[in-house]
Amino acid sequence: MNEDVLNMSVRKFLKKVGVTAQREIEQAIRDADAAGKLPARPLQATVLLTLNGVDLKVTIDGDIETV
């Protein structure tokens, strides 16, 4: 296994995930706000990360503030 190749590949994947997730989250929140359906409390977010071919399944939880 080449550690440098692994590191760069993981970083590239995480960048794609981060950029895409941020865009989708922000748009969903804007849409909910425009429709008057945005709650006045933190939004609970959950991400399920799985990696096919190895035994990885991780759930990441967090809150997103909108006010």
mmCIF file of the N, C-alpha and C atoms, coordinates in Angstrom:
data_MODEL
# 
_entry.id   MODEL 
# 
loop_
_atom_site.group_PDB 
_atom_site.id 
_atom_site.type_symbol 
_atom_site.label_atom_id 
_atom_site.label_alt_id 
_atom_site.label_comp_id 
_atom_site.label_asym_id 
_atom_site.label_entity_id 
_atom_site.label_seq_id 
_atom_site.pdbx_PDB_ins_code 
_atom_site.Cartn_x 
_atom_site.Cartn_y 
_atom_site.Cartn_z 
_atom_site.occupancy 
_atom_site.B_iso_or_equiv 
_atom_site.pdbx_formal_charge 
_atom_site.auth_seq_id 
_atom_site.auth_comp_id 
_atom_site.auth_asym_id 
_atom_site.auth_atom_id 
_atom_site.pdbx_PDB_model_num 
ATOM 1   N N  . MET A 1 1  ? 0.850   -1.177 0.000  1.00 0.00 ? 1  MET A N  1 
ATOM 2   C CA . MET A 1 1  ? 0.000   0.000  0.000  1.00 0.00 ? 1  MET A CA 1 
ATOM 3   C C  . MET A 1 1  ? 0.893   1.238  0.000  1.00 0.00 ? 1  MET A C  1 
ATOM 4   N N  . ASN A 1 2  ? 0.531   2.207  -0.826 1.00 0.00 ? 2  ASN A N  1 
ATOM 5   C CA . ASN A 1 2  ? 1.270   3.455  -0.893 1.00 0.00 ? 2  ASN A CA 1 
ATOM 6   C C  . ASN A 1 2  ? 0.549   4.498  -0.040 1.00 0.00 ? 2  ASN A C  1 
ATOM 7   N N  . GLU A 1 3  ? 1.148   4.882  1.072  1.00 0.00 ? 3  GLU A N  1 
ATOM 8   C CA . GLU A 1 3  ? 0.529   5.826  2.014  1.00 0.00 ? 3  GLU A CA 1 
ATOM 9   C C  . GLU A 1 3  ? 0.239   7.180  1.366  1.00 0.00 ? 3  GLU A C  1 
ATOM 10  N N  . ASP A 1 4  ? 1.125   7.657  0.502  1.00 0.00 ? 4  ASP A N  1 
ATOM 11  C CA . ASP A 1 4  ? 0.903   8.950  -0.148 1.00 0.00 ? 4  ASP A CA 1 
ATOM 12  C C  . ASP A 1 4  ? -0.305  8.912  -1.082 1.00 0.00 ? 4  ASP A C  1 
ATOM 13  N N  . VAL A 1 5  ? -0.431  7.837  -1.840 1.00 0.00 ? 5  VAL A N  1 
ATOM 14  C CA . VAL A 1 5  ? -1.577  7.685  -2.741 1.00 0.00 ? 5  VAL A CA 1 
ATOM 15  C C  . VAL A 1 5  ? -2.867  7.595  -1.933 1.00 0.00 ? 5  VAL A C  1 
ATOM 16  N N  . LEU A 1 6  ? -2.844  6.812  -0.855 1.00 0.00 ? 6  LEU A N  1 
ATOM 17  C CA . LEU A 1 6  ? -4.010  6.677  0.020  1.00 0.00 ? 6  LEU A CA 1 
ATOM 18  C C  . LEU A 1 6  ? -4.405  8.035  0.587  1.00 0.00 ? 6  LEU A C  1 
ATOM 19  N N  . ASN A 1 7  ? -3.435  8.757  1.137  1.00 0.00 ? 7  ASN A N  1 
ATOM 20  C CA . ASN A 1 7  ? -3.703  10.058 1.745  1.00 0.00 ? 7  ASN A CA 1 
ATOM 21  C C  . ASN A 1 7  ? -4.321  11.025 0.754  1.00 0.00 ? 7  ASN A C  1 
ATOM 22  N N  . MET A 1 8  ? -3.762  11.117 -0.441 1.00 0.00 ? 8  MET A N  1 
ATOM 23  C CA . MET A 1 8  ? -4.281  12.045 -1.451 1.00 0.00 ? 8  MET A CA 1 
ATOM 24  C C  . MET A 1 8  ? -5.669  11.631 -1.917 1.00 0.00 ? 8  MET A C  1 
ATOM 25  N N  . SER A 1 9  ? -5.899  10.340 -2.055 1.00 0.00 ? 9  SER A N  1 
ATOM 26  C CA . SER A 1 9  ? -7.200  9.860  -2.492 1.00 0.00 ? 9  SER A CA 1 
ATOM 27  C C  . SER A 1 9  ? -8.273  10.150 -1.446 1.00 0.00 ? 9  SER A C  1 
ATOM 28  N N  . VAL A 1 10 ? -7.960  9.919  -0.179 1.00 0.00 ? 10 VAL A N  1 
ATOM 29  C CA . VAL A 1 10 ? -8.907  10.209 0.899  1.00 0.00 ? 10 VAL A CA 1 
ATOM 30  C C  . VAL A 1 10 ? -9.188  11.707 0.959  1.00 0.00 ? 10 VAL A C  1 
ATOM 31  N N  . ARG A 1 11 ? -8.161  12.534 0.851  1.00 0.00 ? 11 ARG A N  1 
ATOM 32  C CA . ARG A 1 11 ? -8.349  13.990 0.875  1.00 0.00 ? 11 ARG A CA 1 
ATOM 33  C C  . ARG A 1 11 ? -9.233  14.461 -0.276 1.00 0.00 ? 11 ARG A C  1 
ATOM 34  N N  . LYS A 1 12 ? -9.024  13.893 -1.463 1.00 0.00 ? 12 LYS A N  1 
ATOM 35  C CA . LYS A 1 12 ? -9.825  14.265 -2.627 1.00 0.00 ? 12 LYS A CA 1 
ATOM 36  C C  . LYS A 1 12 ? -11.295 13.888 -2.403 1.00 0.00 ? 12 LYS A C  1 
ATOM 37  N N  . PHE A 1 13 ? -11.517 12.697 -1.872 1.00 0.00 ? 13 PHE A N  1 
ATOM 38  C CA . PHE A 1 13 ? -12.882 12.258 -1.582 1.00 0.00 ? 13 PHE A CA 1 
ATOM 39  C C  . PHE A 1 13 ? -13.539 13.163 -0.547 1.00 0.00 ? 13 PHE A C  1 
ATOM 40  N N  . LEU A 1 14 ? -12.838 13.460 0.544  1.00 0.00 ? 14 LEU A N  1 
ATOM 41  C CA . LEU A 1 14 ? -13.400 14.295 1.605  1.00 0.00 ? 14 LEU A CA 1 
ATOM 42  C C  . LEU A 1 14 ? -13.683 15.716 1.122  1.00 0.00 ? 14 LEU A C  1 
ATOM 43  N N  . LYS A 1 15 ? -12.852 16.237 0.240  1.00 0.00 ? 15 LYS A N  1 
ATOM 44  C CA . LYS A 1 15 ? -13.116 17.564 -0.323 1.00 0.00 ? 15 LYS A CA 1 
ATOM 45  C C  . LYS A 1 15 ? -14.413 17.538 -1.125 1.00 0.00 ? 15 LYS A C  1 
ATOM 46  N N  . LYS A 1 16 ? -14.593 16.497 -1.933 1.00 0.00 ? 16 LYS A N  1 
ATOM 47  C CA . LYS A 1 16 ? -15.811 16.358 -2.725 1.00 0.00 ? 16 LYS A CA 1 
ATOM 48  C C  . LYS A 1 16 ? -17.029 16.247 -1.820 1.00 0.00 ? 16 LYS A C  1 
ATOM 49  N N  . VAL A 1 17 ? -16.924 15.450 -0.765 1.00 0.00 ? 17 VAL A N  1 
ATOM 50  C CA . VAL A 1 17 ? -18.019 15.285 0.189  1.00 0.00 ? 17 VAL A CA 1 
ATOM 51  C C  . VAL A 1 17 ? -18.334 16.617 0.857  1.00 0.00 ? 17 VAL A C  1 
ATOM 52  N N  . GLY A 1 18 ? -17.299 17.315 1.325  1.00 0.00 ? 18 GLY A N  1 
ATOM 53  C CA . GLY A 1 18 ? -17.503 18.566 2.040  1.00 0.00 ? 18 GLY A CA 1 
ATOM 54  C C  . GLY A 1 18 ? -18.152 19.633 1.192  1.00 0.00 ? 18 GLY A C  1 
ATOM 55  N N  . VAL A 1 19 ? -17.664 19.814 -0.023 1.00 0.00 ? 19 VAL A N  1 
ATOM 56  C CA . VAL A 1 19 ? -18.213 20.840 -0.914 1.00 0.00 ? 19 VAL A CA 1 
ATOM 57  C C  . VAL A 1 19 ? -19.652 20.508 -1.284 1.00 0.00 ? 19 VAL A C  1 
ATOM 58  N N  . THR A 1 20 ? -19.904 19.258 -1.638 1.00 0.00 ? 20 THR A N  1 
ATOM 59  C CA . THR A 1 20 ? -21.255 18.849 -2.029 1.00 0.00 ? 20 THR A CA 1 
ATOM 60  C C  . THR A 1 20 ? -22.222 18.949 -0.858 1.00 0.00 ? 20 THR A C  1 
ATOM 61  N N  . ALA A 1 21 ? -21.811 18.462 0.298  1.00 0.00 ? 21 ALA A N  1 
ATOM 62  C CA . ALA A 1 21 ? -22.678 18.504 1.476  1.00 0.00 ? 21 ALA A CA 1 
ATOM 63  C C  . ALA A 1 21 ? -23.012 19.935 1.866  1.00 0.00 ? 21 ALA A C  1 
ATOM 64  N N  . GLN A 1 22 ? -22.027 20.822 1.851  1.00 0.00 ? 22 GLN A N  1 
ATOM 65  C CA . GLN A 1 22 ? -22.287 22.209 2.223  1.00 0.00 ? 22 GLN A CA 1 
ATOM 66  C C  . GLN A 1 22 ? -23.292 22.839 1.271  1.00 0.00 ? 22 GLN A C  1 
ATOM 67  N N  . ARG A 1 23 ? -23.114 22.617 -0.018 1.00 0.00 ? 23 ARG A N  1 
ATOM 68  C CA . ARG A 1 23 ? -24.028 23.188 -1.021 1.00 0.00 ? 23 ARG A CA 1 
ATOM 69  C C  . ARG A 1 23 ? -25.453 22.669 -0.801 1.00 0.00 ? 23 ARG A C  1 
ATOM 70  N N  . GLU A 1 24 ? -25.599 21.372 -0.609 1.00 0.00 ? 24 GLU A N  1 
ATOM 71  C CA . GLU A 1 24 ? -26.922 20.770 -0.435 1.00 0.00 ? 24 GLU A CA 1 
ATOM 72  C C  . GLU A 1 24 ? -27.592 21.213 0.862  1.00 0.00 ? 24 GLU A C  1 
ATOM 73  N N  . ILE A 1 25 ? -26.823 21.271 1.950  1.00 0.00 ? 25 ILE A N  1 
ATOM 74  C CA . ILE A 1 25 ? -27.374 21.706 3.240  1.00 0.00 ? 25 ILE A CA 1 
ATOM 75  C C  . ILE A 1 25 ? -27.838 23.151 3.160  1.00 0.00 ? 25 ILE A C  1 
ATOM 76  N N  . GLU A 1 26 ? -27.002 24.023 2.633  1.00 0.00 ? 26 GLU A N  1 
ATOM 77  C CA . GLU A 1 26 ? -27.366 25.437 2.541  1.00 0.00 ? 26 GLU A CA 1 
ATOM 78  C C  . GLU A 1 26 ? -28.603 25.635 1.676  1.00 0.00 ? 26 GLU A C  1 
ATOM 79  N N  . GLN A 1 27 ? -28.706 24.916 0.561  1.00 0.00 ? 27 GLN A N  1 
ATOM 80  C CA . GLN A 1 27 ? -29.867 25.067 -0.309 1.00 0.00 ? 27 GLN A CA 1 
ATOM 81  C C  . GLN A 1 27 ? -31.135 24.565 0.368  1.00 0.00 ? 27 GLN A C  1 
ATOM 82  N N  . ALA A 1 28 ? -31.046 23.441 1.060  1.00 0.00 ? 28 ALA A N  1 
ATOM 83  C CA . ALA A 1 28 ? -32.208 22.903 1.765  1.00 0.00 ? 28 ALA A CA 1 
ATOM 84  C C  . ALA A 1 28 ? -32.683 23.860 2.852  1.00 0.00 ? 28 ALA A C  1 
ATOM 85  N N  . ILE A 1 29 ? -31.740 24.484 3.553  1.00 0.00 ? 29 ILE A N  1 
ATOM 86  C CA . ILE A 1 29 ? -32.107 25.438 4.605  1.00 0.00 ? 29 ILE A CA 1 
ATOM 87  C C  . ILE A 1 29 ? -32.723 26.695 3.991  1.00 0.00 ? 29 ILE A C  1 
ATOM 88  N N  . ARG A 1 30 ? -32.157 27.191 2.894  1.00 0.00 ? 30 ARG A N  1 
ATOM 89  C CA . ARG A 1 30 ? -32.739 28.362 2.218  1.00 0.00 ? 30 ARG A CA 1 
ATOM 90  C C  . ARG A 1 30 ? -34.158 28.057 1.737  1.00 0.00 ? 30 ARG A C  1 
ATOM 91  N N  . ASP A 1 31 ? -34.359 26.877 1.162  1.00 0.00 ? 31 ASP A N  1 
ATOM 92  C CA . ASP A 1 31 ? -35.685 26.492 0.677  1.00 0.00 ? 31 ASP A CA 1 
ATOM 93  C C  . ASP A 1 31 ? -36.687 26.405 1.823  1.00 0.00 ? 31 ASP A C  1 
ATOM 94  N N  . ALA A 1 32 ? -36.290 25.798 2.933  1.00 0.00 ? 32 ALA A N  1 
ATOM 95  C CA . ALA A 1 32 ? -37.169 25.695 4.095  1.00 0.00 ? 32 ALA A CA 1 
ATOM 96  C C  . ALA A 1 32 ? -37.497 27.075 4.649  1.00 0.00 ? 32 ALA A C  1 
ATOM 97  N N  . ASP A 1 33 ? -36.503 27.956 4.676  1.00 0.00 ? 33 ASP A N  1 
ATOM 98  C CA . ASP A 1 33 ? -36.715 29.316 5.162  1.00 0.00 ? 33 ASP A CA 1 
ATOM 99  C C  . ASP A 1 33 ? -37.696 30.063 4.262  1.00 0.00 ? 33 ASP A C  1 
ATOM 100 N N  . ALA A 1 34 ? -37.514 29.942 2.957  1.00 0.00 ? 34 ALA A N  1 
ATOM 101 C CA . ALA A 1 34 ? -38.405 30.622 2.008  1.00 0.00 ? 34 ALA A CA 1 
ATOM 102 C C  . ALA A 1 34 ? -39.840 30.112 2.114  1.00 0.00 ? 34 ALA A C  1 
ATOM 103 N N  . ALA A 1 35 ? -39.995 28.843 2.478  1.00 0.00 ? 35 ALA A N  1 
ATOM 104 C CA . ALA A 1 35 ? -41.324 28.253 2.617  1.00 0.00 ? 35 ALA A CA 1 
ATOM 105 C C  . ALA A 1 35 ? -41.906 28.468 4.015  1.00 0.00 ? 35 ALA A C  1 
ATOM 106 N N  . GLY A 1 36 ? -41.160 29.164 4.876  1.00 0.00 ? 36 GLY A N  1 
ATOM 107 C CA . GLY A 1 36 ? -41.627 29.405 6.233  1.00 0.00 ? 36 GLY A CA 1 
ATOM 108 C C  . GLY A 1 36 ? -41.606 28.165 7.108  1.00 0.00 ? 36 GLY A C  1 
ATOM 109 N N  . LYS A 1 37 ? -40.768 27.189 6.764  1.00 0.00 ? 37 LYS A N  1 
ATOM 110 C CA . LYS A 1 37 ? -40.736 25.929 7.500  1.00 0.00 ? 37 LYS A CA 1 
ATOM 111 C C  . LYS A 1 37 ? -39.414 25.691 8.225  1.00 0.00 ? 37 LYS A C  1 
ATOM 112 N N  . LEU A 1 38 ? -38.645 26.748 8.437  1.00 0.00 ? 38 LEU A N  1 
ATOM 113 C CA . LEU A 1 38 ? -37.360 26.599 9.113  1.00 0.00 ? 38 LEU A CA 1 
ATOM 114 C C  . LEU A 1 38 ? -37.558 26.706 10.619 1.00 0.00 ? 38 LEU A C  1 
ATOM 115 N N  . PRO A 1 39 ? -37.270 25.661 11.377 1.00 0.00 ? 39 PRO A N  1 
ATOM 116 C CA . PRO A 1 39 ? -37.450 25.719 12.824 1.00 0.00 ? 39 PRO A CA 1 
ATOM 117 C C  . PRO A 1 39 ? -36.470 26.698 13.473 1.00 0.00 ? 39 PRO A C  1 
ATOM 118 N N  . ALA A 1 40 ? -36.890 27.258 14.587 1.00 0.00 ? 40 ALA A N  1 
ATOM 119 C CA . ALA A 1 40 ? -36.063 28.240 15.308 1.00 0.00 ? 40 ALA A CA 1 
ATOM 120 C C  . ALA A 1 40 ? -35.194 27.534 16.340 1.00 0.00 ? 40 ALA A C  1 
ATOM 121 N N  . ARG A 1 41 ? -34.601 26.459 15.955 1.00 0.00 ? 41 ARG A N  1 
ATOM 122 C CA . ARG A 1 41 ? -33.692 25.714 16.824 1.00 0.00 ? 41 ARG A CA 1 
ATOM 123 C C  . ARG A 1 41 ? -32.633 25.055 15.943 1.00 0.00 ? 41 ARG A C  1 
ATOM 124 N N  . PRO A 1 42 ? -31.576 24.564 16.541 1.00 0.00 ? 42 PRO A N  1 
ATOM 125 C CA . PRO A 1 42 ? -30.548 23.907 15.716 1.00 0.00 ? 42 PRO A CA 1 
ATOM 126 C C  . PRO A 1 42 ? -31.125 22.712 14.953 1.00 0.00 ? 42 PRO A C  1 
ATOM 127 N N  . LEU A 1 43 ? -30.658 22.520 13.754 1.00 0.00 ? 43 LEU A N  1 
ATOM 128 C CA . LEU A 1 43 ? -31.054 21.369 12.948 1.00 0.00 ? 43 LEU A CA 1 
ATOM 129 C C  . LEU A 1 43 ? -30.092 20.220 13.235 1.00 0.00 ? 43 LEU A C  1 
ATOM 130 N N  . GLN A 1 44 ? -30.637 19.054 13.475 1.00 0.00 ? 44 GLN A N  1 
ATOM 131 C CA . GLN A 1 44 ? -29.801 17.892 13.752 1.00 0.00 ? 44 GLN A CA 1 
ATOM 132 C C  . GLN A 1 44 ? -29.397 17.252 12.426 1.00 0.00 ? 44 GLN A C  1 
ATOM 133 N N  . ALA A 1 45 ? -28.119 17.053 12.250 1.00 0.00 ? 45 ALA A N  1 
ATOM 134 C CA . ALA A 1 45 ? -27.593 16.453 11.031 1.00 0.00 ? 45 ALA A CA 1 
ATOM 135 C C  . ALA A 1 45 ? -26.934 15.119 11.374 1.00 0.00 ? 45 ALA A C  1 
ATOM 136 N N  . THR A 1 46 ? -27.078 14.178 10.459 1.00 0.00 ? 46 THR A N  1 
ATOM 137 C CA . THR A 1 46 ? -26.457 12.868 10.611 1.00 0.00 ? 46 THR A CA 1 
ATOM 138 C C  . THR A 1 46 ? -25.852 12.448 9.274  1.00 0.00 ? 46 THR A C  1 
ATOM 139 N N  . VAL A 1 47 ? -24.637 11.949 9.333  1.00 0.00 ? 47 VAL A N  1 
ATOM 140 C CA . VAL A 1 47 ? -23.967 11.409 8.146  1.00 0.00 ? 47 VAL A CA 1 
ATOM 141 C C  . VAL A 1 47 ? -23.587 9.974  8.456  1.00 0.00 ? 47 VAL A C  1 
ATOM 142 N N  . LEU A 1 48 ? -23.891 9.094  7.517  1.00 0.00 ? 48 LEU A N  1 
ATOM 143 C CA . LEU A 1 48 ? -23.468 7.699  7.645  1.00 0.00 ? 48 LEU A CA 1 
ATOM 144 C C  . LEU A 1 48 ? -22.366 7.467  6.626  1.00 0.00 ? 48 LEU A C  1 
ATOM 145 N N  . LEU A 1 49 ? -21.182 7.146  7.106  1.00 0.00 ? 49 LEU A N  1 
ATOM 146 C CA . LEU A 1 49 ? -20.032 6.895  6.245  1.00 0.00 ? 49 LEU A CA 1 
ATOM 147 C C  . LEU A 1 49 ? -19.772 5.396  6.199  1.00 0.00 ? 49 LEU A C  1 
ATOM 148 N N  . THR A 1 50 ? -19.814 4.855  5.005  1.00 0.00 ? 50 THR A N  1 
ATOM 149 C CA . THR A 1 50 ? -19.484 3.445  4.829  1.00 0.00 ? 50 THR A CA 1 
ATOM 150 C C  . THR A 1 50 ? -18.401 3.334  3.770  1.00 0.00 ? 50 THR A C  1 
ATOM 151 N N  . LEU A 1 51 ? -17.612 2.298  3.882  1.00 0.00 ? 51 LEU A N  1 
ATOM 152 C CA . LEU A 1 51 ? -16.557 2.051  2.911  1.00 0.00 ? 51 LEU A CA 1 
ATOM 153 C C  . LEU A 1 51 ? -16.667 0.601  2.468  1.00 0.00 ? 51 LEU A C  1 
ATOM 154 N N  . ASN A 1 52 ? -17.135 0.423  1.248  1.00 0.00 ? 52 ASN A N  1 
ATOM 155 C CA . ASN A 1 52 ? -17.310 -0.926 0.716  1.00 0.00 ? 52 ASN A CA 1 
ATOM 156 C C  . ASN A 1 52 ? -15.955 -1.614 0.593  1.00 0.00 ? 52 ASN A C  1 
ATOM 157 N N  . GLY A 1 53 ? -15.924 -2.878 0.886  1.00 0.00 ? 53 GLY A N  1 
ATOM 158 C CA . GLY A 1 53 ? -14.696 -3.657 0.764  1.00 0.00 ? 53 GLY A CA 1 
ATOM 159 C C  . GLY A 1 53 ? -13.927 -3.793 2.062  1.00 0.00 ? 53 GLY A C  1 
ATOM 160 N N  . VAL A 1 54 ? -14.211 -2.921 3.012  1.00 0.00 ? 54 VAL A N  1 
ATOM 161 C CA . VAL A 1 54 ? -13.617 -3.038 4.348  1.00 0.00 ? 54 VAL A CA 1 
ATOM 162 C C  . VAL A 1 54 ? -14.729 -2.833 5.370  1.00 0.00 ? 54 VAL A C  1 
ATOM 163 N N  . ASP A 1 55 ? -14.471 -3.170 6.583  1.00 0.00 ? 55 ASP A N  1 
ATOM 164 C CA . ASP A 1 55 ? -15.489 -3.101 7.620  1.00 0.00 ? 55 ASP A CA 1 
ATOM 165 C C  . ASP A 1 55 ? -15.515 -1.705 8.241  1.00 0.00 ? 55 ASP A C  1 
ATOM 166 N N  . LEU A 1 56 ? -16.124 -0.753 7.523  1.00 0.00 ? 56 LEU A N  1 
ATOM 167 C CA . LEU A 1 56 ? -16.233 0.605  8.059  1.00 0.00 ? 56 LEU A CA 1 
ATOM 168 C C  . LEU A 1 56 ? -17.661 1.085  7.924  1.00 0.00 ? 56 LEU A C  1 
ATOM 169 N N  . LYS A 1 57 ? -18.240 1.441  9.052  1.00 0.00 ? 57 LYS A N  1 
ATOM 170 C CA . LYS A 1 57 ? -19.559 2.063  9.095  1.00 0.00 ? 57 LYS A CA 1 
ATOM 171 C C  . LYS A 1 57 ? -19.540 2.996  10.298 1.00 0.00 ? 57 LYS A C  1 
ATOM 172 N N  . VAL A 1 58 ? -19.533 4.304  10.022 1.00 0.00 ? 58 VAL A N  1 
ATOM 173 C CA . VAL A 1 58 ? -19.425 5.306  11.073 1.00 0.00 ? 58 VAL A CA 1 
ATOM 174 C C  . VAL A 1 58 ? -20.577 6.293  10.924 1.00 0.00 ? 58 VAL A C  1 
ATOM 175 N N  . THR A 1 59 ? -21.227 6.620  12.025 1.00 0.00 ? 59 THR A N  1 
ATOM 176 C CA . THR A 1 59 ? -22.272 7.634  12.042 1.00 0.00 ? 59 THR A CA 1 
ATOM 177 C C  . THR A 1 59 ? -21.711 8.878  12.719 1.00 0.00 ? 59 THR A C  1 
ATOM 178 N N  . ILE A 1 60 ? -21.888 10.019 12.054 1.00 0.00 ? 60 ILE A N  1 
ATOM 179 C CA . ILE A 1 60 ? -21.402 11.298 12.579 1.00 0.00 ? 60 ILE A CA 1 
ATOM 180 C C  . ILE A 1 60 ? -22.616 12.192 12.767 1.00 0.00 ? 60 ILE A C  1 
ATOM 181 N N  . ASP A 1 61 ? -22.812 12.669 13.986 1.00 0.00 ? 61 ASP A N  1 
ATOM 182 C CA . ASP A 1 61 ? -23.940 13.536 14.315 1.00 0.00 ? 61 ASP A CA 1 
ATOM 183 C C  . ASP A 1 61 ? -23.459 14.925 14.673 1.00 0.00 ? 61 ASP A C  1 
ATOM 184 N N  . GLY A 1 62 ? -24.301 15.912 14.409 1.00 0.00 ? 62 GLY A N  1 
ATOM 185 C CA . GLY A 1 62 ? -23.976 17.273 14.786 1.00 0.00 ? 62 GLY A CA 1 
ATOM 186 C C  . GLY A 1 62 ? -25.184 18.170 14.616 1.00 0.00 ? 62 GLY A C  1 
ATOM 187 N N  . ASP A 1 63 ? -25.047 19.390 15.073 1.00 0.00 ? 63 ASP A N  1 
ATOM 188 C CA . ASP A 1 63 ? -26.120 20.382 14.963 1.00 0.00 ? 63 ASP A CA 1 
ATOM 189 C C  . ASP A 1 63 ? -25.691 21.484 14.008 1.00 0.00 ? 63 ASP A C  1 
ATOM 190 N N  . ILE A 1 64 ? -26.675 22.035 13.288 1.00 0.00 ? 64 ILE A N  1 
ATOM 191 C CA . ILE A 1 64 ? -26.441 23.156 12.398 1.00 0.00 ? 64 ILE A CA 1 
ATOM 192 C C  . ILE A 1 64 ? -27.298 24.313 12.878 1.00 0.00 ? 64 ILE A C  1 
ATOM 193 N N  . GLU A 1 65 ? -26.661 25.380 13.261 1.00 0.00 ? 65 GLU A N  1 
ATOM 194 C CA . GLU A 1 65 ? -27.341 26.591 13.732 1.00 0.00 ? 65 GLU A CA 1 
ATOM 195 C C  . GLU A 1 65 ? -27.794 27.427 12.546 1.00 0.00 ? 65 GLU A C  1 
ATOM 196 N N  . THR A 1 66 ? -28.977 28.010 12.658 1.00 0.00 ? 66 THR A N  1 
ATOM 197 C CA . THR A 1 66 ? -29.489 28.848 11.574 1.00 0.00 ? 66 THR A CA 1 
ATOM 198 C C  . THR A 1 66 ? -29.838 30.255 12.038 1.00 0.00 ? 66 THR A C  1 
ATOM 199 N N  . VAL A 1 67 ? -29.765 30.501 13.332 1.00 0.00 ? 67 VAL A N  1 
ATOM 200 C CA . VAL A 1 67 ? -30.063 31.847 13.849 1.00 0.00 ? 67 VAL A CA 1 
ATOM 201 C C  . VAL A 1 67 ? -28.894 32.385 14.622 1.00 0.00 ? 67 VAL A C  1 
# 
